[in-house]
Amino acid sequence: MDLAHRLRLYCLSMEGSRTFEEGADVREFVDDEGRQWDVVVGRESWGSLFALFIPRGGTSDGIRQTLMESVSTGDANQELMRCGADELKELFHRSQLKDTL
């Protein structure tokens, strides 16, 4: 299943409370345990921006999120794309499992 399809399913499961832009910038990340993640910017309905860590490879790991300080989606995407490996790792370490209720 490709990233865009997984994101659509995720957005549907959130009943419209989170959005993403088609063709959004995507980072790849491998955590300390060797799990692979796609990382994109997501926006809650009230406007907060998050780095979303979406598990790859059909794992049972849930989607994780980290609040970003950017004020616009464009700024958040630029921030995510500029992150070095250590900064991306820090974002992941601060992430929390996303409640999908």
C-alpha positions in Angstrom: 0.0 0.0 0.0 1.5 3.3 -1.0 1.9 6.3 1.3 -1.0 8.4 -0.2 -3.3 5.4 0.2 -2.3 4.9 3.8 -2.8 8.6 4.5 -6.2 8.6 3.0 -7.2 5.6 5.1 -5.8 7.4 8.2 -7.7 10.6 7.4 -10.9 8.6 6.9 -10.4 6.8 10.2 -10.0 10.2 11.9 -13.4 11.3 10.6 -12.0 14.4 9.0 -10.2 15.8 12.0 -6.8 15.7 10.3 -5.8 16.8 6.8 -2.8 16.4 4.6 -2.1 17.7 1.2 -1.8 15.4 -1.8 1.8 15.4 -2.9 3.0 16.5 0.6 6.7 16.2 1.3 7.6 12.9 2.9 10.6 12.0 4.9 11.7 8.4 5.7 12.9 7.5 9.2 14.3 4.4 10.8 14.0 4.3 14.6 16.4 2.7 17.0 14.6 -0.6 16.8 14.9 -0.7 13.0 11.2 0.1 12.3 10.6 2.2 9.2 8.4 5.2 9.2 7.1 7.8 6.7 7.0 11.3 8.2 4.7 14.0 7.0 3.0 17.2 8.3 -0.6 16.9 9.4 -3.0 19.5 10.6 -5.7 19.1 13.2 -9.1 20.7 12.6 -8.2 23.5 15.1 -5.0 24.3 13.2 -2.3 22.7 15.2 0.5 21.2 13.1 2.1 17.8 13.8 4.9 15.7 12.4 3.1 12.4 11.8 5.2 9.2 11.9 3.3 6.5 9.8 4.6 3.0 10.1 5.7 1.3 6.9 5.5 -2.3 5.9 2.1 -3.2 7.4 3.4 -3.3 11.0 1.0 -3.1 13.9 2.7 0.1 15.2 0.3 2.9 15.5 0.7 6.4 14.0 2.8 8.7 16.2 2.7 12.5 16.3 4.8 15.3 17.6 3.4 18.9 17.9 5.4 21.4 15.7 5.8 25.1 16.4 5.3 26.2 12.8 2.4 28.5 12.2 1.7 27.4 8.6 1.7 24.1 6.7 4.3 25.4 4.3 6.6 26.4 7.2 6.1 23.1 8.9 6.9 21.2 5.6 10.1 23.3 5.3 11.0 22.6 8.9 10.5 18.9 8.4 12.6 18.8 5.2 15.4 20.8 6.8 15.6 18.5 9.8 18.9 16.6 10.1 19.0 13.0 11.2 19.4 14.0 14.9 16.5 16.4 14.8 14.3 13.9 13.2 15.3 11.4 15.8 14.4 13.9 18.5 11.0 14.5 16.9 10.4 10.8 17.0 11.5 10.5 20.6 9.1 13.2 21.6 6.2 11.7 19.7 3.2 10.2 21.2 0.9 7.5 19.9 -2.0 9.1 18.1 -5.4 8.4 19.6 -7.6 7.4 16.7 -11.0 7.7 18.5 
